[in-house]
Amino acid sequence: MSENQALKEIYNTLKLCDFCTRKIGLTFKATSNKLFRKLWTNLWFFISGLILFLMVAGEINYVINKLVTSSSVVDFVSGLHIAGYDTMSFGKLLTLWYKKDTFKHLLIELADIWPMSERDKEAVEIKRKKLSRLRIAQFWYAFWNILGLWLYNLTPIVVYLYHKIQGAPAYLDYIWHLSYPFDKTKPVYHEIVFVFEMYGGVVSVWSMLGSDILFMTMSSHISMLLELLQLKIRTLSYIQPSNKNNSYEDIVSVVKTHQKLIKYGNDLEDAFSMVNLINVLLSSVNICCVVFNILLEPWMAMSNKFFLGAALTQVGILCWYADDIYTASTGVAEAVYESTWYHSDTRSRGALLIMMQRSQKPLYFTAMKFSSITMKTYSSILTSSYSYFALLYTVYRSD
């Protein structure tokens, strides 16, 4: 199978990611060189980036104003989790744009080592299962986030209609907590603000989904390739004396593939390092604040529960796939040890020993090199979230 066919298969795993990123004016596939198409794409990205920037600026300004002017914990916390979520989305949007050429190059590089042979049935089964699980994870992650978004967007409308039907005074409230340099309660301004906030939420979710699905897809592919490498190592044959040269060449091929995967994993880690730092820093605060709001805002409780689910899933996805790479990379050393290396010659043993020693330093994602990201990180984030929540609730009860 050709490299183009491999690239086509890789792009096929990124269909949902491409769908999301195109909504904000980005794509990692080969695009048309037509001037009008480029201008339109760049303009669409500029509009998306500007809207999200204004959203984040308005939310941060709102939070700061409440911190300065209000002594109420409820007022301060009410918009903090949304500001945190949109800050993460804006950081991911900028990363996707700044690293877009890097991601395109990584996808092309991946085609060089992408498994296309159908002769090894066990390898084919590993690939099938891995890609099937990835598709399911992509779909449900996107579905959960989009459902939560529209619950948030539609809740003010549902509340307005409910009050209308009950004959009570009805007012179409705002979706998010933002500060504006004008009176947003006036006619026309009110409608413009509502539409702006609704579309801003959509841009935020597209940015979050585009980055997260790209991360989980590429991480899953590296993990799959490491598992296939382990299978290949375990099935290497060293016992035919007449075939020693071929055995050594097979080992060298495996070592080169391992080196490519290490380089590929490190390049991907560099590309996502800043985003991972933002995730780790803000996730605990977001989870804490949304749990606090669930207790205090009955009308938004359902929407906030979906937000909580999305926040837990988002950081869980990050830690799960990062941990998956960590586990798969350490498994290479185990595969070498479990192979029949003792039947190989001295030269082959030397090459295997080097690969074994290198794989004992596993691949892992970091938060800007401050800490590695594994499922232990997820546990730590949840523990921190509970601690923050307990502190907030104690301060609230004492007011």
NORQUIPE-V664381 format. One record per residue. N is the residue number from 1. RES is the residue in one letter. PSI is psi in degrees with one decimal (none if undefined). Layout:
BEGIN
n=N res=RES psi=PSI
n=N res=RES psi=PSI
END
This chain:
BEGIN
n=1 res=M psi=142.9
n=2 res=S psi=166.7
n=3 res=E psi=-34.8
n=4 res=N psi=-37.5
n=5 res=Q psi=-38.3
n=6 res=A psi=-43.4
n=7 res=L psi=-37.5
n=8 res=K psi=-39.9
n=9 res=E psi=-37.9
n=10 res=I psi=-46.0
n=11 res=Y psi=-32.8
n=12 res=N psi=-32.1
n=13 res=T psi=-13.0
n=14 res=L psi=18.6
n=15 res=K psi=-47.1
n=16 res=L psi=-39.0
n=17 res=C psi=-44.7
n=18 res=D psi=-36.0
n=19 res=F psi=-43.5
n=20 res=C psi=-45.8
n=21 res=T psi=-30.6
n=22 res=R psi=-26.0
n=23 res=K psi=-17.5
n=24 res=I psi=12.4
n=25 res=G psi=27.0
n=26 res=L psi=151.3
n=27 res=T psi=151.4
n=28 res=F psi=6.9
n=29 res=K psi=166.6
n=30 res=A psi=131.4
n=31 res=T psi=165.9
n=32 res=S psi=144.0
n=33 res=N psi=5.3
n=34 res=K psi=135.1
n=35 res=L psi=-45.1
n=36 res=F psi=-40.7
n=37 res=R psi=-42.2
n=38 res=K psi=-43.6
n=39 res=L psi=-42.2
n=40 res=W psi=-43.1
n=41 res=T psi=-45.6
n=42 res=N psi=-38.6
n=43 res=L psi=-41.8
n=44 res=W psi=-40.1
n=45 res=F psi=-41.5
n=46 res=F psi=-43.7
n=47 res=I psi=-45.1
n=48 res=S psi=-45.6
n=49 res=G psi=-40.4
n=50 res=L psi=-44.4
n=51 res=I psi=-45.0
n=52 res=L psi=-37.4
n=53 res=F psi=-44.5
n=54 res=L psi=-37.8
n=55 res=M psi=-50.0
n=56 res=V psi=-43.3
n=57 res=A psi=-44.3
n=58 res=G psi=-38.4
n=59 res=E psi=-42.5
n=60 res=I psi=-40.0
n=61 res=N psi=-39.8
n=62 res=Y psi=-46.6
n=63 res=V psi=-42.8
n=64 res=I psi=-42.0
n=65 res=N psi=-42.7
n=66 res=K psi=-35.9
n=67 res=L psi=-36.2
n=68 res=V psi=-41.2
n=69 res=T psi=-16.5
n=70 res=S psi=140.4
n=71 res=S psi=0.1
n=72 res=S psi=129.8
n=73 res=V psi=-36.9
n=74 res=V psi=-46.2
n=75 res=D psi=-40.9
n=76 res=F psi=-42.2
n=77 res=V psi=-22.3
n=78 res=S psi=-37.4
n=79 res=G psi=6.6
n=80 res=L psi=-40.2
n=81 res=H psi=-33.8
n=82 res=I psi=-41.5
n=83 res=A psi=-39.9
n=84 res=G psi=-43.6
n=85 res=Y psi=-47.5
n=86 res=D psi=-30.7
n=87 res=T psi=-42.3
n=88 res=M psi=-43.5
n=89 res=S psi=-42.3
n=90 res=F psi=-40.4
n=91 res=G psi=-39.0
n=92 res=K psi=-37.3
n=93 res=L psi=-46.9
n=94 res=L psi=-38.6
n=95 res=T psi=-44.5
n=96 res=L psi=-40.6
n=97 res=W psi=-47.2
n=98 res=Y psi=-34.0
n=99 res=K psi=13.8
n=100 res=K psi=-39.9
n=101 res=D psi=-35.4
n=102 res=T psi=-44.9
n=103 res=F psi=-40.6
n=104 res=K psi=-43.0
n=105 res=H psi=-39.2
n=106 res=L psi=-36.9
n=107 res=L psi=-40.3
n=108 res=I psi=-40.7
n=109 res=E psi=-38.3
n=110 res=L psi=-31.1
n=111 res=A psi=-26.4
n=112 res=D psi=-29.7
n=113 res=I psi=10.8
n=114 res=W psi=131.8
n=115 res=P psi=119.7
n=116 res=M psi=-14.0
n=117 res=S psi=140.7
n=118 res=E psi=14.5
n=119 res=R psi=-36.6
n=120 res=D psi=104.7
n=121 res=K psi=-35.0
n=122 res=E psi=-39.7
n=123 res=A psi=-40.0
n=124 res=V psi=-39.2
n=125 res=E psi=-40.0
n=126 res=I psi=-45.4
n=127 res=K psi=-45.1
n=128 res=R psi=-46.8
n=129 res=K psi=-41.7
n=130 res=K psi=-45.0
n=131 res=L psi=-35.2
n=132 res=S psi=-44.5
n=133 res=R psi=-37.3
n=134 res=L psi=-45.3
n=135 res=R psi=-42.4
n=136 res=I psi=-44.8
n=137 res=A psi=-42.5
n=138 res=Q psi=-49.1
n=139 res=F psi=-50.6
n=140 res=W psi=-32.4
n=141 res=Y psi=-45.3
n=142 res=A psi=-44.4
n=143 res=F psi=-45.0
n=144 res=W psi=-45.9
n=145 res=N psi=-42.4
n=146 res=I psi=-39.1
n=147 res=L psi=-44.5
n=148 res=G psi=-40.7
n=149 res=L psi=-49.2
n=150 res=W psi=-25.5
n=151 res=L psi=-42.2
n=152 res=Y psi=-47.4
n=153 res=N psi=-35.5
n=154 res=L psi=-15.2
n=155 res=T psi=-46.9
n=156 res=P psi=-35.7
n=157 res=I psi=-43.8
n=158 res=V psi=-43.4
n=159 res=V psi=-41.8
n=160 res=Y psi=-46.9
n=161 res=L psi=-36.3
n=162 res=Y psi=-46.6
n=163 res=H psi=-36.6
n=164 res=K psi=-46.7
n=165 res=I psi=-37.0
n=166 res=Q psi=-7.9
n=167 res=G psi=12.8
n=168 res=A psi=162.3
n=169 res=P psi=129.2
n=170 res=A psi=137.3
n=171 res=Y psi=128.7
n=172 res=L psi=103.3
n=173 res=D psi=170.9
n=174 res=Y psi=160.0
n=175 res=I psi=-50.9
n=176 res=W psi=171.8
n=177 res=H psi=100.9
n=178 res=L psi=152.1
n=179 res=S psi=141.2
n=180 res=Y psi=154.1
n=181 res=P psi=19.8
n=182 res=F psi=170.6
n=183 res=D psi=103.8
n=184 res=K psi=-6.5
n=185 res=T psi=-12.0
n=186 res=K psi=152.5
n=187 res=P psi=154.2
n=188 res=V psi=-55.3
n=189 res=Y psi=-40.3
n=190 res=H psi=-46.5
n=191 res=E psi=-40.3
n=192 res=I psi=-43.9
n=193 res=V psi=-41.9
n=194 res=F psi=-46.5
n=195 res=V psi=-41.6
n=196 res=F psi=-46.0
n=197 res=E psi=-36.7
n=198 res=M psi=-47.4
n=199 res=Y psi=-35.8
n=200 res=G psi=-39.8
n=201 res=G psi=-38.2
n=202 res=V psi=-46.0
n=203 res=V psi=-41.0
n=204 res=S psi=-44.7
n=205 res=V psi=-39.1
n=206 res=W psi=-40.9
n=207 res=S psi=-44.2
n=208 res=M psi=-47.6
n=209 res=L psi=-42.7
n=210 res=G psi=-46.5
n=211 res=S psi=-46.7
n=212 res=D psi=-40.5
n=213 res=I psi=-35.7
n=214 res=L psi=-45.1
n=215 res=F psi=-49.7
n=216 res=M psi=-33.5
n=217 res=T psi=-49.6
n=218 res=M psi=-35.6
n=219 res=S psi=-42.2
n=220 res=S psi=-39.0
n=221 res=H psi=-42.3
n=222 res=I psi=-43.8
n=223 res=S psi=-43.5
n=224 res=M psi=-44.4
n=225 res=L psi=-34.9
n=226 res=L psi=-37.4
n=227 res=E psi=-39.6
n=228 res=L psi=-35.1
n=229 res=L psi=-41.4
n=230 res=Q psi=-43.1
n=231 res=L psi=-43.3
n=232 res=K psi=-39.7
n=233 res=I psi=-43.8
n=234 res=R psi=-26.8
n=235 res=T psi=6.0
n=236 res=L psi=141.8
n=237 res=S psi=127.9
n=238 res=Y psi=1.5
n=239 res=I psi=-1.1
n=240 res=Q psi=108.8
n=241 res=P psi=-33.5
n=242 res=S psi=-5.8
n=243 res=N psi=24.3
n=244 res=K psi=-40.3
n=245 res=N psi=-43.5
n=246 res=N psi=-38.2
n=247 res=S psi=-44.4
n=248 res=Y psi=-40.3
n=249 res=E psi=-37.6
n=250 res=D psi=-41.1
n=251 res=I psi=-43.9
n=252 res=V psi=-40.5
n=253 res=S psi=-41.1
n=254 res=V psi=-42.8
n=255 res=V psi=-42.9
n=256 res=K psi=-40.9
n=257 res=T psi=-41.6
n=258 res=H psi=-43.2
n=259 res=Q psi=-39.5
n=260 res=K psi=-42.6
n=261 res=L psi=-36.1
n=262 res=I psi=-47.0
n=263 res=K psi=-42.4
n=264 res=Y psi=-44.6
n=265 res=G psi=-39.8
n=266 res=N psi=-38.5
n=267 res=D psi=-40.5
n=268 res=L psi=-37.9
n=269 res=E psi=-42.4
n=270 res=D psi=-39.3
n=271 res=A psi=-35.5
n=272 res=F psi=2.9
n=273 res=S psi=-45.9
n=274 res=M psi=-42.4
n=275 res=V psi=-41.6
n=276 res=N psi=-38.1
n=277 res=L psi=-45.5
n=278 res=I psi=-43.3
n=279 res=N psi=-50.3
n=280 res=V psi=-40.5
n=281 res=L psi=-39.5
n=282 res=L psi=-20.9
n=283 res=S psi=-43.2
n=284 res=S psi=-42.9
n=285 res=V psi=-43.9
n=286 res=N psi=-47.6
n=287 res=I psi=-44.0
n=288 res=C psi=-48.9
n=289 res=C psi=-37.5
n=290 res=V psi=-34.9
n=291 res=V psi=-41.8
n=292 res=F psi=-42.1
n=293 res=N psi=-29.8
n=294 res=I psi=-36.5
n=295 res=L psi=-25.7
n=296 res=L psi=-17.7
n=297 res=E psi=91.0
n=298 res=P psi=-36.8
n=299 res=W psi=-29.9
n=300 res=M psi=8.5
n=301 res=A psi=-45.3
n=302 res=M psi=-45.7
n=303 res=S psi=-40.9
n=304 res=N psi=-31.2
n=305 res=K psi=-39.6
n=306 res=F psi=-37.3
n=307 res=F psi=-42.8
n=308 res=L psi=-44.0
n=309 res=G psi=-41.7
n=310 res=A psi=-40.4
n=311 res=A psi=-42.7
n=312 res=L psi=-40.4
n=313 res=T psi=-41.0
n=314 res=Q psi=-50.3
n=315 res=V psi=-28.1
n=316 res=G psi=-40.6
n=317 res=I psi=-46.1
n=318 res=L psi=-51.1
n=319 res=C psi=-36.5
n=320 res=W psi=-50.7
n=321 res=Y psi=-32.1
n=322 res=A psi=-40.8
n=323 res=D psi=-33.8
n=324 res=D psi=-43.0
n=325 res=I psi=-42.8
n=326 res=Y psi=-47.1
n=327 res=T psi=-43.8
n=328 res=A psi=-35.9
n=329 res=S psi=-36.5
n=330 res=T psi=-24.9
n=331 res=G psi=-17.9
n=332 res=V psi=-43.1
n=333 res=A psi=-40.6
n=334 res=E psi=-38.4
n=335 res=A psi=-40.3
n=336 res=V psi=-44.7
n=337 res=Y psi=-36.7
n=338 res=E psi=-10.4
n=339 res=S psi=171.4
n=340 res=T psi=53.5
n=341 res=W psi=-27.1
n=342 res=Y psi=-11.2
n=343 res=H psi=-6.7
n=344 res=S psi=166.6
n=345 res=D psi=176.9
n=346 res=T psi=-42.8
n=347 res=R psi=-43.6
n=348 res=S psi=-39.4
n=349 res=R psi=-37.4
n=350 res=G psi=-44.2
n=351 res=A psi=-41.0
n=352 res=L psi=-36.9
n=353 res=L psi=-40.9
n=354 res=I psi=-44.8
n=355 res=M psi=-38.4
n=356 res=M psi=-44.0
n=357 res=Q psi=-39.6
n=358 res=R psi=-37.4
n=359 res=S psi=-12.8
n=360 res=Q psi=-11.1
n=361 res=K psi=91.2
n=362 res=P psi=160.4
n=363 res=L psi=138.4
n=364 res=Y psi=152.3
n=365 res=F psi=150.4
n=366 res=T psi=165.7
n=367 res=A psi=83.2
n=368 res=M psi=40.6
n=369 res=K psi=0.6
n=370 res=F psi=-39.6
n=371 res=S psi=150.6
n=372 res=S psi=154.9
n=373 res=I psi=117.5
n=374 res=T psi=-172.4
n=375 res=M psi=-21.4
n=376 res=K psi=-32.9
n=377 res=T psi=-40.9
n=378 res=Y psi=-45.0
n=379 res=S psi=-40.4
n=380 res=S psi=-39.7
n=381 res=I psi=-43.9
n=382 res=L psi=-39.6
n=383 res=T psi=-43.5
n=384 res=S psi=-40.2
n=385 res=S psi=-44.1
n=386 res=Y psi=-39.4
n=387 res=S psi=-44.2
n=388 res=Y psi=-42.3
n=389 res=F psi=-43.7
n=390 res=A psi=-39.9
n=391 res=L psi=-46.5
n=392 res=L psi=-45.2
n=393 res=Y psi=-35.4
n=394 res=T psi=-44.2
n=395 res=V psi=-40.7
n=396 res=Y psi=-43.5
n=397 res=R psi=-26.4
n=398 res=S psi=-13.1
n=399 res=D psi=none
END
